[in-house]
Amino acid sequence: MSAADFVQTELQQVVRAAKQRFIMDLHGLHGVGHWQRVCENGLRIAEQTGANPLIVELFAFLHDCCREDDGTDPGHGERAAEFSVSLRGSILHLSDGDFAVLHEAIRDHELGLTEGDITVLTCWDADRLDLGRVGIRPDPRYLCTAFARRKETIIWALKRSGW
């Protein structure tokens, strides 16, 4: 098995674990459709920012997997970050540094922060660009990267989110 095949298999196992952990409707506001759009948003941003694409993908499928409702659900980021800890060493294999970045991105994604590591910022923008699914136009003031703040990027994301 090649390194790329190993990473793809590991990612599939993480997605499967996230789906199993998710207690809400997998096809609801914070379910797999959202996760897939966040992944695509993130990979598109990462091409411009140089963010780690594997961490961006892992973030997309883990960041909301421990939500308990579709509201603000305080603490869902912390719960998802702790869930990622439980996967480490069994199906999630990252260096200590990469795992720390993933953990921070997941844990703090609900806090509205806009400064930090470029991979973390890319993850947060990927999520925030999908606000159109709930009728909210992403505000450039709350986006972290120059690419995400571009009018063209926001319009592209809004169209994909069903705006």
C-alpha positions in Angstrom: 0.0 0.0 0.0 1.4 3.4 -1.0 1.6 6.3 1.5 -1.2 8.0 -0.4 -3.4 4.9 -0.2 -2.7 4.7 3.6 -3.7 8.3 4.1 -6.9 7.8 2.1 -7.8 4.7 4.0 -7.1 6.5 7.3 -9.3 9.4 6.2 -12.1 7.0 5.3 -11.8 5.4 8.8 -12.0 8.8 10.5 -15.1 9.8 8.4 -16.7 6.5 9.4 -15.9 7.2 13.1 -17.3 10.7 12.9 -20.5 9.5 11.3 -20.9 6.9 14.0 -20.3 9.5 16.7 -22.7 12.0 15.2 -26.1 11.8 17.1 -28.1 14.2 14.8 -29.4 13.8 11.3 -26.5 13.0 9.1 -28.2 14.9 6.3 -29.1 17.9 8.5 -27.5 21.4 8.8 -24.4 20.2 10.5 -24.1 16.7 8.8 -22.2 15.2 6.0 -23.2 17.7 3.3 -21.8 20.5 5.5 -18.7 18.4 6.2 -18.1 17.8 2.5 -18.5 21.5 1.6 -16.1 22.5 4.4 -13.6 20.0 3.0 -13.9 21.4 -0.5 -13.8 25.0 0.8 -10.7 24.2 2.9 -8.8 22.5 0.1 -9.5 25.4 -2.2 -8.3 27.9 0.4 -5.2 25.7 1.2 -4.1 25.9 -2.4 -3.7 29.6 -1.9 -2.4 29.7 1.7 -0.1 26.7 1.8 -2.1 25.1 4.7 -1.7 21.4 5.3 -4.4 19.7 3.2 -4.6 16.6 5.3 -5.3 18.6 8.5 -7.9 20.6 6.5 -9.6 17.4 5.4 -9.6 15.9 8.9 -10.9 19.1 10.4 -13.8 19.1 7.9 -15.0 15.7 9.0 -14.4 16.1 12.7 -15.2 19.6 13.7 -19.0 19.2 14.1 -19.2 15.5 14.8 -20.0 16.0 18.5 -22.7 18.5 18.1 -25.8 17.9 20.2 -28.1 20.4 18.4 -28.2 22.7 15.4 -28.1 25.9 17.6 -25.0 27.5 19.0 -24.2 24.4 21.0 -21.5 25.8 23.2 -18.6 23.3 23.8 -19.1 21.3 20.7 -15.7 22.2 19.5 -14.1 21.0 22.7 -16.1 17.8 22.6 -15.0 17.2 19.0 -11.4 17.9 19.8 -11.5 15.4 22.6 -13.1 12.9 20.3 -10.1 13.4 17.9 -7.8 12.5 20.9 -9.7 9.2 21.3 -8.9 8.3 17.6 -5.3 9.1 17.9 -3.0 6.1 17.7 -5.8 3.8 16.5 -7.1 5.3 13.2 -5.6 8.8 13.3 -1.8 8.9 12.9 -0.3 12.4 12.9 2.9 13.8 14.3 2.6 15.6 17.6 2.9 19.0 15.8 0.3 18.2 13.2 -2.1 16.8 15.8 -1.7 19.9 17.9 -2.7 22.0 14.9 -5.7 19.8 14.2 -6.8 19.8 17.8 -6.6 23.6 18.1 -8.6 24.1 14.8 -11.3 21.8 16.0 -11.4 23.0 19.6 -11.5 26.7 18.8 -13.6 26.8 15.6 -16.7 28.0 17.4 -15.0 30.9 19.2 -14.9 33.4 16.3 -11.1 33.9 16.5 -9.3 35.2 13.4 -5.5 34.9 14.2 -3.2 31.9 14.4 -1.5 29.2 12.5 -2.3 29.4 8.7 -3.7 25.8 8.7 -6.0 26.6 11.6 -7.1 29.8 9.9 -7.8 27.9 6.7 -9.9 25.4 8.6 -12.0 28.1 10.3 -12.5 30.0 7.0 -13.6 26.7 5.3 -16.3 26.3 8.0 -17.4 30.0 8.0 -17.7 30.1 4.2 -20.6 27.5 4.5 -22.8 29.8 6.5 -25.0 30.3 3.5 -26.7 27.0 4.3 -28.3 28.7 7.3 -29.1 32.0 5.5 -26.1 33.9 6.7 -23.7 35.6 4.2 -20.1 35.2 5.4 -18.8 38.6 6.7 -15.2 39.2 5.5 -14.5 40.8 8.9 -14.8 37.4 10.5 -12.8 35.5 7.8 -9.1 34.9 8.5 -7.4 34.7 5.1 -7.2 37.1 2.2 -8.4 34.4 -0.2 -11.5 33.7 1.8 -12.3 37.4 2.2 -12.4 37.9 -1.6 -15.9 38.7 -2.9 -15.5 36.0 -5.6 -14.7 33.3 -3.0 -17.7 34.3 -0.8 -20.0 34.2 -3.8 -18.6 30.8 -4.9 -19.2 29.5 -1.4 -22.7 30.9 -1.1 -23.8 29.3 -4.4 -22.5 25.9 -3.2 -24.2 26.3 0.1 -27.7 26.8 -1.4 -27.9 30.6 -0.9 
